[in-house]
């Protein structure tokens, strides 16, 4: 029994270290904080068919997104609606609700390689509770700032929407439409695949602090994946080559705006507990050998 008595303080120490560090990890998950940020990039996509993109406007439930169509097949002279949609919006604790989206669209001769300019942006929808994710929180409203004259015959088109009221936090608001407009293809346009693209350096998905979720500097955002689109004039979708993508912003090494993540605390707790228990077992085994 004497050989076993010396292991009790070490066992108690092991349990105490594990419990204390685990408690620190739980504190990092306290509701209402924004210490843990999402690692999934925000998807900002051009949806060439807005069917299924809907916000309930009830102040409780998330918006829905239908299939995101990156290609639309139309005839020359056709007009149709399209959406700028967002998905996988990051965790939003206090001070991190969504507040704005700003973007620029390019098409035609300014796209490399040069293509004929057969696309005009001819209309934009008014901001509606049933469309826009920035109007979902109780007491929230938003403003359409892109006051350019339409039709817009040459790029870029600059879109901008700001939240004027209560922030839309996540949960529950993780996705939705950021802007809705209409394109018209010129009559007599030659058959072909025509690009509609985001101008990546000008993408801003802002929260109410404000920070740009598409940037990964301090405090880190999750980054953004930009998904562009193709208009197939007189041809069938999909396009013969992959839809051009705007790229993925680099993810931060640790998706937390300060200190260690909860995973780091858990790893430390497990490592310390394992080390101390190994020492305990070694000491117990050595004492038993000496007692023989």
ZAFI-702104 format. One record per atom (N, C-alpha, C): residue number from 1; atom name; x, y negated, z. Coordinates in pm, whole numbers, plus 50000, padded with zeros to 5 digits. Each point is the difference from the previous one (the first is absolute). Example, Ala and Ser with C-alpha at 12.3 -4.5 7.8 and 13.67 -1.06 7.14 Angstrom:
    k   a     c1     c2     c3
    1   N  51319  50569  50780
    1  CA  49911  49881  50000
    1   C  50090  49880  50000
    2   N  49965  49895  49928
    2  CA  50082  49881  50006
    2   C  49923  49891  50073
***
This chain:
    k   a     c1     c2     c3
    1   N  50082  50122  50000
    1  CA  49918  49878  50000
    1   C  50085  49875  50000
    2   N  50117  50008  50061
    2  CA  50087  49884  50003
    2   C  50042  49960  49860
    3   N  50021  50099  49912
    3  CA  50042  49970  49864
    3   C  49893  49926  49924
    4   N  49871  50022  50034
    4  CA  49891  49935  49929
    4   C  49968  49862  50053
    5   N  50032  49973  50127
    5  CA  49957  49874  50060
    5   C  50063  49879  49933
    6   N  50122  50013  49946
    6  CA  50067  49886  49938
    6   C  49938  49959  49869
    7   N  49917  50085  49940
    7  CA  49939  49965  49873
    7   C  49875  49916  50015
    8   N  49944  49991  50119
    8  CA  49873  49927  50017
    8   C  50012  49852  49966
    9   N  50104  49927  50052
    9  CA  50010  49859  49963
    9   C  50013  49979  49850
   10   N  50073  50088  49931
   10  CA  50015  49983  49856
   10   C  49869  50024  49927
   11   N  49923  50097  50044
   11  CA  49871  50027  49937
   11   C  49905  49883  50020
   12   N  50001  49946  50123
   12  CA  49916  49883  50027
   12   C  50041  49883  49913
   13   N  50134  49981  49985
   13  CA  50049  49891  49917
   13   C  49955  50019  49855
   14   N  50007  50123  49950
   14  CA  49959  50026  49862
   14   C  49854  49963  49980
   15   N  49913  50044  50094
   15  CA  49857  49970  49988
   15   C  49975  49851  50009
   16   N  50073  49932  50090
   16  CA  49980  49856  50017
   16   C  50040  49921  49878
   17   N  50115  50036  49940
   17  CA  50046  49930  49879
   17   C  49899  50020  49887
   18   N  49956  50124  49980
   18  CA  49905  50027  49892
   18   C  49871  49923  50020
   19   N  49948  49998  50123
   19  CA  49874  49930  50028
   19   C  50014  49850  49981
   20   N  50110  49943  50049
   20  CA  50018  49855  49991
   20   C  50012  49953  49856
   21   N  50081  50072  49922
   21  CA  50019  49956  49862
   21   C  49873  50024  49918
   22   N  49930  50110  50028
   22  CA  49873  50023  49932
   22   C  49900  49890  50032
   23   N  50000  49951  50123
   23  CA  49910  49891  50038
   23   C  50033  49873  49923
   24   N  50128  49973  49979
   24  CA  50038  49885  49919
   24   C  49944  50014  49859
   25   N  50008  50121  49945
   25  CA  49947  50021  49866
   25   C  49851  49975  49994
   26   N  49926  50044  50102
   26  CA  49856  49975  50002
   26   C  49969  49853  50009
   27   N  50080  49924  50071
   27  CA  49977  49856  50011
   27   C  50009  49932  49864
   28   N  50080  50056  49908
   28  CA  50013  49941  49868
   28   C  49872  50014  49920
   29   N  49910  50088  50042
   29  CA  49876  50021  49927
   29   C  49882  49927  50063
   30   N  50025  49908  50090
   30  CA  49892  49929  50067
   30   C  49912  49928  49898
   31   N  49867  50019  50003
   31  CA  49912  49935  49904
   31   C  50015  49848  50006
   32   N  49984  49937  49882
   32  CA  50005  49855  49995
   32   C  50138  49945  49975
   33   N  50101  50086  49988
   33  CA  50134  49952  49968
   33   C  50029  50027  49853
   34   N  50108  49940  49950
   34  CA  50037  50024  49861
   34   C  50144  50048  49993
   35   N  50041  50079  50099
   35  CA  50139  50044  50004
   35   C  50028  50114  49903
   36   N  49898  50074  49958
   36  CA  50020  50110  49908
   36   C  49937  49963  49867
   37   N  50080  49998  49894
   37  CA  49952  49959  49868
   37   C  49997  50121  49907
   38   N  49910  49995  49903
   38  CA  49987  50110  49906
   38   C  50124  50012  49912
   39   N  50036  50124  49964
   39  CA  50112  50021  49909
   39   C  49954  50019  49857
   40   N  49871  50023  49978
   40  CA  49949  50020  49865
   40   C  49992  49866  49927
   41   N  50059  49989  49880
   41  CA  49989  49873  49926
   41   C  49855  49967  49968
   42   N  49969  49871  49998
   42  CA  49868  49954  49956
   42   C  49992  50022  49849
   43   N  49892  50061  49954
   43  CA  49977  50013  49856
   43   C  49925  49877  49951
   44   N  50057  49930  49901
   44  CA  49932  49890  49932
   44   C  49989  50042  49855
   45   N  49878  50022  49953
   45  CA  49981  50062  49869
   45   C  49901  49921  49916
   46   N  50018  50009  49869
   46  CA  49902  49949  49905
   46   C  49906  50115  49965
   47   N  49873  49984  50036
   47  CA  49899  50101  49974
   47   C  49915  49951  49883
   48   N  50013  50065  49887
   48  CA  49935  49952  49878
   48   C  49853  50039  49992
   49   N  49950  50068  50102
   49  CA  49856  50030  50010
   49   C  49960  49982  50146
   50   N  49931  49891  50034
   50  CA  49968  49972  50141
   50   C  49888  50085  50058
   51   N  49944  50092  49923
   51  CA  49892  50086  50051
   51   C  50047  50073  50125
   52   N  49923  49991  50105
   52  CA  50034  50068  50125
   52   C  50076  49915  50099
   53   N  50045  49881  49958
   53  CA  50067  49910  50093
   53   C  49894  49916  50070
   54   N  49982  50025  50130
   54  CA  49887  49941  50071
   54   C  50037  49975  50145
   55   N  49955  49888  50054
   55  CA  50016  49969  50142
   55   C  49862  49988  50063
   56   N  49977  50063  50115
   56  CA  49866  49998  50059
   56   C  49960  49865  50056
   57   N  50099  49919  50044
   57  CA  49967  49869  50056
   57   C  49923  50007  50130
   58   N  50013  50113  50073
   58  CA  49925  50015  50125
   58   C  50085  49971  50123
   59   N  50126  49962  49979
   59  CA  50087  49966  50112
   59   C  50053  50118  50078
   60   N  49974  50123  49951
   60  CA  50038  50119  50075
   60   C  50077  50099  49913
   61   N  49947  50028  49882
   61  CA  50053  50109  49917
   61   C  50099  49951  49897
   62   N  50090  50091  49961
   62  CA  50102  49970  49901
   62   C  49938  49987  49860
   63   N  50071  49930  49913
   63  CA  49963  49997  49859
   63   C  50028  50137  49937
   64   N  49945  50024  49883
   64  CA  50028  50122  49926
   64   C  50065  49964  49867
   65   N  50079  50092  49949
   65  CA  50059  49986  49867
   65   C  49964  50124  49919
   66   N  49952  49976  49876
   66  CA  49981  50111  49909
   66   C  50135  50040  49941
   67   N  49999  50087  49901
   67  CA  50127  50035  49934
   67   C  50066  49874  49942
   68   N  50130  49988  50020
   68  CA  50073  49884  49948
   68   C  50046  50035  49859
   69   N  49937  49936  49900
   69  CA  50028  50029  49860
   69   C  50104  49902  49948
   70   N  50117  50053  49964
   70  CA  50109  49916  49951
   70   C  49995  49979  49850
   71   N  49903  50062  49933
   71  CA  49984  49984  49856
   71   C  49853  49988  49968
   72   N  49966  49910  49907
   72  CA  49863  49986  49955
   72   C  50000  50002  49848
   73   N  49906  50073  49941
   73  CA  49989  50010  49855
   73   C  49884  49913  49953
   74   N  50030  49901  49914
   74  CA  49899  49905  49953
   74   C  50019  49974  49852
   75   N  49900  49939  49941
   75  CA  50008  49957  49861
   75   C  50042  49854  49993
   76   N  50057  49960  49889
   76  CA  50034  49860  49980
   76   C  49874  49915  50018
   77   N  50017  49887  50070
   77  CA  49888  49911  50026
   77   C  49924  50030  50128
   78   N  50035  50108  50069
   78  CA  49927  50041  50121
   78   C  50042  49915  50120
   79   N  49907  49986  50094
   79  CA  50026  49937  50130
   79   C  49967  50100  50109
   80   N  50073  49995  50110
   80  CA  49977  50094  50110
   80   C  50060  49943  50128
   81   N  49949  50048  50112
   81  CA  50050  49958  50131
   81   C  50114  50090  50045
   82   N  50089  49944  50085
   82  CA  50105  50079  50064
   82   C  50025  49942  50138
   83   N  50060  50081  50086
   83  CA  50025  49959  50138
   83   C  50149  50006  50033
   84   N  50042  49912  50091
   84  CA  50124  50016  50073
   84   C  49962  50063  50133
   85   N  50045  50123  50024
   85  CA  49958  50072  50120
   85   C  50121  50026  50090
   86   N  49970  50017  50130
   86  CA  50103  50029  50100
   86   C  49960  50125  50077
   87   N  50100  50081  50032
   87  CA  49976  50121  50079
   87   C  50118  50020  50094
   88   N  49975  50076  50107
   88  CA  50103  50028  50102
   88   C  50049  49873  50067
   89   N  49909  49908  50030
   89  CA  50038  49880  50074
   89   C  50053  50041  50137
   90   N  50104  49931  50051
   90  CA  50071  50049  50118
   90   C  49925  49977  50129
   91   N  50049  50068  50103
   91  CA  49946  49985  50134
   91   C  49995  49853  50037
   92   N  49887  49953  50050
   92  CA  49986  49860  50034
   92   C  49955  49982  50143
   93   N  50093  49982  50091
   93  CA  49965  49968  50137
   93   C  49971  49851  50011
   94   N  50006  49946  50119
   94  CA  49972  49859  50021
   94   C  50096  49917  49917
   95   N  49947  49907  49923
   95  CA  50084  49913  49920
   95   C  50044  50058  49867
   96   N  49952  50120  49966
   96  CA  50044  50061  49876
   96   C  49884  50039  49909
   97   N  49889  49929  50006
   97  CA  49892  50025  49905
   97   C  50038  49942  49864
   98   N  49933  50050  49897
   98  CA  50029  49953  49865
   98   C  49941  49862  49976
   99   N  50075  49917  49924
   99  CA  49958  49860  49988
   99   C  50008  49945  49859
  100   N  50071  50065  49907
  100  CA  50015  49940  49867
  100   C  50054  50102  49902
  101   N  49974  49976  49872
  101  CA  50067  50070  49892
  101   C  50027  49900  49890
  102   N  50125  49993  49955
  102  CA  50040  49915  49889
  102   C  50075  50087  49900
  103   N  49976  49978  49870
  103  CA  50063  50082  49898
  103   C  50008  49923  49869
  104   N  50080  50049  49909
  104  CA  50005  49948  49864
  104   C  49988  50117  49903
  105   N  49924  49978  49891
  105  CA  49984  50101  49897
  105   C  50068  49955  49871
  106   N  50064  50095  49933
  106  CA  50067  49976  49872
  106   C  49941  50093  49895
  107   N  50002  49955  49875
  107  CA  49957  50084  49888
  107   C  50052  49937  49872
  108   N  49987  50072  49890
  108  CA  50034  49943  49870
  108   C  50147  49972  49983
  109   N  50031  49885  49940
  109  CA  50136  49972  49953
  109   C  50103  49991  50113
  110   N  49956  49973  50123
  110  CA  50096  49990  50110
  110   C  50035  50134  50061
  111   N  49940  50106  49953
  111  CA  50030  50134  50050
  111   C  50109  50060  49910
  112   N  50099  50066  50063
  112  CA  50108  50063  49924
  112   C  49972  50150  49984
  113   N  50004  50057  49878
  113  CA  50028  49931  49873
  113   C  49881  49916  49956
  114   N  50024  49896  49919
  114  CA  49890  49909  49961
  114   C  49888  50075  49929
  115   N  49878  49961  50032
  115  CA  49882  50055  49935
  115   C  49910  49883  49957
  116   N  49917  50024  49902
  116  CA  49908  49892  49960
  116   C  49908  49963  50116
  117   N  49967  49874  50011
  117  CA  49912  49955  50107
  117   C  49856  50012  49951
  118   N  49932  50107  50043
  118  CA  49862  50020  49959
  118   C  49905  49995  50120
  119   N  50052  49972  50119
  119  CA  49920  50004  50122
  119   C  49983  49859  50056
  120   N  49878  49966  50038
  120  CA  49972  49875  50069
  120   C  49925  50030  50129
  121   N  50037  49933  50109
  121  CA  49921  50008  50124
  121   C  49891  49896  49988
  122   N  49876  50046  49996
  122  CA  49888  49913  49964
  122   C  49906  49968  50115
  123   N  50010  50072  50112
  123  CA  49907  49974  50110
  123   C  50059  50053  50129
  124   N  49952  49949  50112
  124  CA  50034  50054  50132
  124   C  49872  50000  50082
  125   N  49986  50101  50081
  125  CA  49879  50012  50081
  125   C  50012  49913  50124
  126   N  49891  49941  50043
  126  CA  50005  49928  50128
  126   C  50030  50097  50112
  127   N  50064  49950  50105
  127  CA  50029  50086  50114
  127   C  49868  50042  50065
  128   N  49981  50129  50012
  128  CA  49876  50054  50053
  128   C  50029  50095  50114
  129   N  49913  49999  50101
  129  CA  50013  50093  50112
  129   C  49998  50145  49952
  130   N  49931  50027  49892
  130  CA  49987  50136  49950
  130   C  50116  50040  49910
  131   N  50094  49909  49979
  131  CA  50117  50030  49918
  131   C  50128  49988  50080
  132   N  50016  49892  50072
  132  CA  50132  49963  50048
  132   C  50028  50045  50143
  133   N  50117  50063  50018
  133  CA  50036  50054  50132
  133   C  50026  49891  50102
  134   N  50031  49878  49958
  134  CA  50026  49892  50096
  134   C  49873  49941  50061
  135   N  49886  50051  49962
  135  CA  49874  49949  50055
  135   C  49926  50105  50082
  136   N  50071  50097  50055
  136  CA  49933  50110  50067
  136   C  49987  49983  50152
  137   N  50090  49929  50064
  137  CA  49992  49983  50145
  137   C  49887  49902  50035
  138   N  49932  50022  50113
  138  CA  49895  49905  50041
  138   C  50056  49859  50013
  139   N  49931  49904  49941
  139  CA  50045  49862  50006
  139   C  50106  49965  49897
  140   N  50029  50093  49907
  140  CA  50104  49977  49901
  140   C  49942  49942  49872
  141   N  50081  49918  49933
  141  CA  49967  49950  49868
  141   C  50131  49981  49925
  142   N  49994  49974  49871
  142  CA  50123  49986  49924
  142   C  49981  49899  49888
  143   N  50112  49955  49944
  143  CA  49998  49897  49897
  143   C  50078  50047  49878
  144   N  49942  49982  49882
  144  CA  50066  50028  49875
  144   C  50080  49876  49960
  145   N  50132  50014  49997
  145  CA  50087  49885  49975
  145   C  50048  49990  49856
  146   N  49980  50105  49919
  146  CA  50055  49999  49864
  146   C  49907  49922  49906
  147   N  50015  49869  50005
  147  CA  49908  49910  49930
  147   C  50044  49969  49857
  148   N  50070  50092  49934
  148  CA  50042  49975  49862
  148   C  49882  49999  49906
  149   N  50009  49919  49899
  149  CA  49893  49995  49900
  149   C  49996  50131  49922
  150   N  49881  50047  49972
  150  CA  49980  50123  49923
  150   C  49927  49967  49870
  151   N  50029  50074  49891
  151  CA  50084  50119  49993
  151   C  50149  49968  50011
  152   N  50074  50094  50058
  152  CA  50146  49986  50012
  152   C  50061  50074  49881
  153   N  50056  49923  49906
  153  CA  50046  50057  49874
  153   C  50144  50050  50007
  154   N  50079  49940  50089
  154  CA  50140  50037  50011
  154   C  50034  50030  50146
  155   N  50087  50096  50023
  155  CA  50043  50030  50138
  155   C  50098  49894  50049
  156   N  50023  49990  50131
  156  CA  49943  50088  50102
  156   C  49864  49951  50048
  157   N  49923  50093  50053
  157  CA  49880  49965  50075
  157   C  50035  50009  50148
  158   N  49970  49896  50075
  158  CA  50034  49995  50141
  158   C  49873  50019  50082
  159   N  49995  50110  50077
  159  CA  49885  50027  50085
  159   C  50033  49974  50146
  160   N  49903  49947  50074
  160  CA  50024  49969  50140
  160   C  49869  49998  50077
  161   N  49994  50079  50108
  161  CA  49883  50005  50088
  161   C  50049  49986  50144
  162   N  49935  49912  50077
  162  CA  50037  49980  50141
  162   C  49882  50031  50090
  163   N  50030  50059  50116
  163  CA  49899  50026  50103
  163   C  49982  49873  50082
  164   N  49876  49960  50021
  164  CA  49971  49878  50077
  164   C  49946  50030  50138
  165   N  49981  50126  50032
  165  CA  49937  50032  50129
  165   C  50072  50109  50075
  166   N  49924  50088  50061
  166  CA  50055  50107  50084
  166   C  50085  50096  49917
  167   N  50112  50043  50057
  167  CA  50089  50090  49929
  167   C  49938  50138  49984
  168   N  50032  50064  49889
  168  CA  49958  50138  49974
  168   C  50112  50093  50046
  169   N  49983  50060  50116
  169  CA  50104  50087  50055
  169   C  49980  50144  49952
  170   N  50105  50079  50018
  170  CA  49997  50141  49966
  170   C  50036  50080  50126
  171   N  49908  50089  50048
  171  CA  49870  50028  49942
  171   C  49898  49890  50029
  172   N  49886  49999  49923
  172  CA  49962  50100  49900
  172   C  50034  49963  49856
  173   N  50047  49878  49973
  173  CA  50011  49959  49859
  173   C  50137  50033  49944
  174   N  50004  50103  49916
  174  CA  50125  50051  49946
  174   C  50012  49982  49848
  175   N  49891  49962  49934
  175  CA  49999  49996  49854
  175   C  49889  49908  49952
  176   N  50004  49967  49871
  176  CA  49894  49919  49943
  176   C  50046  49922  49878
  177   N  49908  49921  49947
  177  CA  50028  49917  49883
  177   C  50055  49865  50045
  178   N  50111  49958  49938
  178  CA  50058  49871  50032
  178   C  49961  49890  49902
  179   N  49955  50040  49879
  179  CA  49964  49902  49897
  179   C  49932  50075  49887
  180   N  49901  49938  49938
  180  CA  49932  50060  49885
  180   C  49991  49898  49888
  181   N  50034  50044  49880
  181  CA  49993  49912  49884
  181   C  49953  50075  49878
  182   N  50005  49933  49884
  182  CA  49959  50062  49875
  182   C  50102  49971  49892
  183   N  50023  50100  49915
  183  CA  50087  49987  49884
  183   C  49916  50007  49873
  184   N  50044  49928  49897
  184  CA  49942  50010  49867
  184   C  50112  50029  49901
  185   N  49979  50101  49918
  185  CA  50096  50034  49896
  185   C  49962  49925  49873
  186   N  50098  49939  49937
  186  CA  49973  49919  49881
  186   C  49936  50084  49890
  187   N  49903  49938  49931
  187  CA  49939  50067  49885
  187   C  50107  50020  49893
  188   N  49998  50117  49938
  188  CA  50099  50029  49896
  188   C  50134  50045  50054
  189   N  50013  50021  50131
  189  CA  50126  50046  50058
  189   C  50036  50137  49942
  190   N  50126  50017  49972
  190  CA  50047  50128  49945
  190   C  49991  50109  50107
  191   N  49974  50121  49956
  191  CA  50000  50112  50093
  191   C  50137  50014  50065
  192   N  49999  50031  50130
  192  CA  50127  50016  50070
  192   C  49979  49997  50149
  193   N  50109  50019  50072
  193  CA  49999  49996  50146
  193   C  50063  49868  50045
  194   N  49926  49924  50078
  194  CA  50043  49867  50042
  194   C  50012  49996  50152
  195   N  50111  49946  50047
  195  CA  50029  50000  50143
  195   C  49935  49881  50071
  196   N  49957  50027  50122
  196  CA  49962  49896  50096
  196   C  50079  50031  50125
  197   N  50083  49905  50048
  197  CA  50097  50031  50105
  197   C  50003  49894  50109
  198   N  50034  50044  50121
  198  CA  50032  49907  50107
  198   C  50140  49943  49979
  199   N  50017  49873  50030
  199  CA  50132  49939  50005
  199   C  50051  50022  50143
  200   N  50079  50107  50018
  200  CA  50031  50053  50133
  200   C  50053  49897  50099
  201   N  50091  49909  49963
  201  CA  50055  49909  50101
  201   C  49897  49907  50064
  202   N  49883  49988  49939
  202  CA  49900  49906  50051
  202   C  49889  50069  50079
  203   N  50018  50127  50033
  203  CA  49894  50071  50074
  203   C  50007  49964  50148
  204   N  49886  49961  50055
  204  CA  49989  49966  50142
  204   C  49874  50066  50056
  205   N  50019  50094  50090
  205  CA  49888  50055  50077
  205   C  50025  49953  50142
  206   N  49932  49892  50038
  206  CA  50033  49932  50124
  206   C  49912  50042  50115
  207   N  50059  50001  50120
  207  CA  49918  50015  50119
  207   C  49996  49866  50073
  208   N  49926  49995  50108
  208  CA  49966  49871  50061
  208   C  50109  49945  50090
  209   N  50121  50059  49997
  209  CA  50107  49945  50086
  209   C  50062  49870  49947
  210   N  50040  49979  49872
  210  CA  49984  50089  49886
  210   C  50132  50067  49959
  211   N  49991  50126  49959
  211  CA  50111  50071  49940
  211   C  49950  50064  49872
  212   N  50092  50025  49909
  212  CA  49967  50068  49875
  212   C  50021  50150  50019
  213   N  49893  50079  49992
  213  CA  50012  50143  50019
  213   C  50089  50065  49894
  214   N  50018  49933  49887
  214  CA  50082  50058  49893
  214   C  50149  49981  50023
  215   N  50038  49919  50097
  215  CA  50140  49982  50033
  215   C  50037  50090  50117
  216   N  50128  50034  50010
  216  CA  50043  50091  50106
  216   C  50101  49935  50094
  217   N  50011  49868  49993
  217  CA  50089  49932  50093
  217   C  49937  49997  50139
  218   N  50071  49942  50098
  218  CA  49950  49992  50137
  218   C  49893  49893  50011
  219   N  49883  50029  50063
  219  CA  49958  50134  50041
  219   C  49959  50080  49877
  220   N  50027  50129  49996
  220  CA  49984  50073  49876
  220   C  49854  50023  49962
  221   N  49973  49987  49871
  221  CA  49875  50048  49944
  221   C  50024  50137  49941
  222   N  49895  50067  49955
  222  CA  50017  50134  49946
  222   C  50049  50002  49856
  223   N  50004  49882  49934
  223  CA  50030  49998  49857
  223   C  49874  50022  49918
  224   N  50010  49976  49869
  224  CA  49884  50015  49912
  224   C  50037  50081  49876
  225   N  49909  50088  49960
  225  CA  50009  50066  49870
  225   C  49906  49927  49906
  226   N  50053  49950  49888
  226  CA  49919  49928  49902
  226   C  49970  50094  49884
  227   N  49872  50013  49968
  227  CA  49957  50090  49893
  227   C  49936  49918  49889
  228   N  50066  49995  49886
  228  CA  49955  49920  49887
  228   C  49899  50076  49915
  229   N  49965  49943  49884
  229  CA  49893  50060  49921
  229   C  50027  49985  49850
  230   N  49920  50073  49923
  230  CA  50007  49999  49854
  230   C  49858  49988  49944
  231   N  49985  49915  49897
  231  CA  49874  49990  49926
  231   C  50020  50072  49867
  232   N  49924  50106  49978
  232  CA  50009  50078  49876
  232   C  49895  49947  49903
  233   N  50044  49924  49902
  233  CA  49909  49942  49902
  233   C  49985  50096  49883
  234   N  49877  50052  49980
  234  CA  49974  50092  49890
  234   C  50064  50136  50015
  235   N  50054  50030  50117
  235  CA  50067  50127  50025
  235   C  49946  50061  50130
  236   N  50035  50124  50024
  236  CA  49953  50068  50120
  236   C  50104  49991  50110
  237   N  49954  49997  50123
  237  CA  50087  50010  50117
  237   C  50025  50148  50029
  238   N  50111  50033  50064
  238  CA  50101  49910  50054
  238   C  50099  49957  49895
  239   N  50081  49900  50034
  239  CA  50106  49956  49912
  239   C  50103  50111  49983
  240   N  50071  50004  49887
  240  CA  50096  50108  49978
  240   C  50121  49995  50090
  241   N  50028  49888  50063
  241  CA  50110  49987  50095
  241   C  49944  49967  50136
  242   N  50074  50026  50109
  242  CA  49947  49970  50134
  242   C  49963  49854  50016
  243   N  49898  49977  50079
  243  CA  49959  49863  50028
  243   C  50115  49927  50066
  244   N  50038  49882  49950
  244  CA  50113  49929  50063
  244   C  49969  49965  50144
  245   N  50095  50027  50087
  245  CA  49982  49973  50142
  245   C  50085  49882  50042
  246   N  49950  49924  50094
  246  CA  50073  49884  50047
  246   C  50107  50034  50100
  247   N  50005  50124  50045
  247  CA  50106  50041  50092
  247   C  49952  50005  50143
  248   N  50084  50055  50084
  248  CA  49971  50011  50142
  248   C  50103  49919  50077
  249   N  49954  49909  50084
  249  CA  50093  49924  50084
  249   C  50068  50095  50098
  250   N  50124  49972  50032
  250  CA  50076  50087  50089
  250   C  49936  50004  50138
  251   N  49987  50121  50054
  251  CA  49940  50016  50132
  251   C  50101  49967  50108
  252   N  49954  49945  50112
  252  CA  50093  49975  50110
  252   C  50050  50132  50059
  253   N  50120  49996  50058
  253  CA  50055  50121  50061
  253   C  49913  50048  50116
  254   N  49950  49907  50080
  254  CA  49912  50033  50112
  254   C  49875  49915  49985
  255   N  49885  50065  49988
  255  CA  49876  49927  49976
  255   C  49945  49947  50130
  256   N  50070  49907  50059
  256  CA  49959  49936  50124
  256   C  50053  49859  50000
  257   N  49921  49904  50052
  257  CA  50045  49862  49993
  257   C  50092  49963  50115
  258   N  50024  50090  50094
  258  CA  50097  49974  50106
  258   C  50031  50129  50072
  259   N  50124  50016  50045
  259  CA  50036  50114  50085
  259   C  49993  50133  49928
  260   N  49994  50106  50077
  260  CA  49993  50134  49945
  260   C  49856  50039  49975
  261   N  49982  50093  49908
  261  CA  49868  50054  49974
  261   C  49966  50105  50106
  262   N  49872  50039  50004
  262  CA  49958  50104  50094
  262   C  50074  50130  49974
  263   N  50025  50031  49872
  263  CA  50074  50121  49967
  263   C  50139  50000  50058
  264   N  50064  49881  50003
  264  CA  50134  49992  50057
  264   C  49998  50030  50149
  265   N  49899  49946  50071
  265  CA  49988  50028  50143
  265   C  49977  50149  50025
  266   N  49913  50060  49919
  266  CA  49971  50142  50018
  266   C  50126  50084  49976
  267   N  50077  49962  49898
  267  CA  50123  50071  49972
  267   C  50100  49988  50114
  268   N  50011  49879  50056
  268  CA  50091  49980  50113
  268   C  49957  50084  50120
  269   N  49868  50002  50028
  269  CA  49950  50077  50113
  269   C  50033  50148  49984
  270   N  49973  50051  49880
  270  CA  50027  50141  49976
  270   C  50148  50032  50010
  271   N  50084  49911  49945
  271  CA  50143  50023  50003
  271   C  50055  50000  50141
  272   N  49961  49901  50080
  272  CA  50048  49993  50138
  272   C  49953  50120  50082
  273   N  49871  50035  49983
  273  CA  49947  50113  50076
  273   C  50073  50129  49965
  274   N  50025  50020  49868
  274  CA  50070  50121  49958
  274   C  50142  50005  50056
  275   N  50068  49884  49998
  275  CA  50138  49996  50050
  275   C  50006  50032  50149
  276   N  49910  49937  50078
  276  CA  50002  50022  50144
  276   C  49962  50143  50035
  277   N  49901  50055  49929
  277  CA  49961  50138  50027
  277   C  50111  50097  49963
  278   N  50076  49967  49893
  278  CA  50114  50086  49964
  278   C  50106  49998  50109
  279   N  50027  49880  50054
  279  CA  50095  49991  50111
  279   C  49952  50078  50122
  280   N  49870  49991  50028
  280  CA  49943  50074  50114
  280   C  50019  50150  49983
  281   N  49969  50048  49880
  281  CA  50013  50143  49976
  281   C  50146  50044  50009
  282   N  50090  49916  49948
  282  CA  50142  50035  50007
  282   C  50050  50006  50142
  283   N  49960  49901  50082
  283  CA  50042  49999  50140
  283   C  49943  50120  50075
  284   N  49874  50032  49974
  284  CA  49937  50115  50067
  284   C  50071  50130  49965
  285   N  50034  50015  49869
  285  CA  50067  50122  49956
  285   C  50140  50011  50061
  286   N  50073  49887  50006
  286  CA  50135  50002  50057
  286   C  49997  50036  50149
  287   N  49904  49948  50074
  287  CA  49990  50029  50142
  287   C  49964  50145  50028
  288   N  49916  50057  49911
  288  CA  49966  50140  50017
  288   C  50121  50090  49979
  289   N  50084  49959  49901
  289  CA  50122  50079  49977
  289   C  50094  49994  50118
  290   N  50012  49879  50062
  290  CA  50088  49987  50115
  290   C  49947  50074  50123
  291   N  49863  50008  50009
  291  CA  49939  50065  50115
  291   C  50017  50152  49999
  292   N  50034  50055  49881
  292  CA  50013  50146  49991
  292   C  50127  50048  50067
***
